[in-house]
Amino acid sequence: MGALVAAVNAGDLEAFFAALSDDATVSDDGTDRDLRAWAEREIFSSNGRMDVEDVSAHGRTRTATYTNSTWGSMRIRWVFTVSEGRVSRFETGQA
């Protein structure tokens, strides 16, 4: 999960997808999205950045201020599912 956050903050699309399993999925505010299209729109073409404020005891949930050029800044929660060392699903939404 740390590699995924680092990739977001570096604007590194390749590192972002390297941190994900090949069949990874994403849910944004309770709706499953096309991962590649979502990442391009919400993170990479809009200069997304996460300022992590809180990490759960097992590191699978992170609360952050997320900023991009489309939506501005907002407080969000990311919940990660990990399989074989890579993120296989993450769910994000308002915190």
Secondary structure, 3 states (H helix, E strand, C coil): CHHHHHHHHHCCHHHHHHCEEEEEEEEECCEEECHHHHHHHHHHCCCCEEEEEEECCCCCEEEEEEEECCCEEEEEEEEEEEECCEEEEEEEEEC
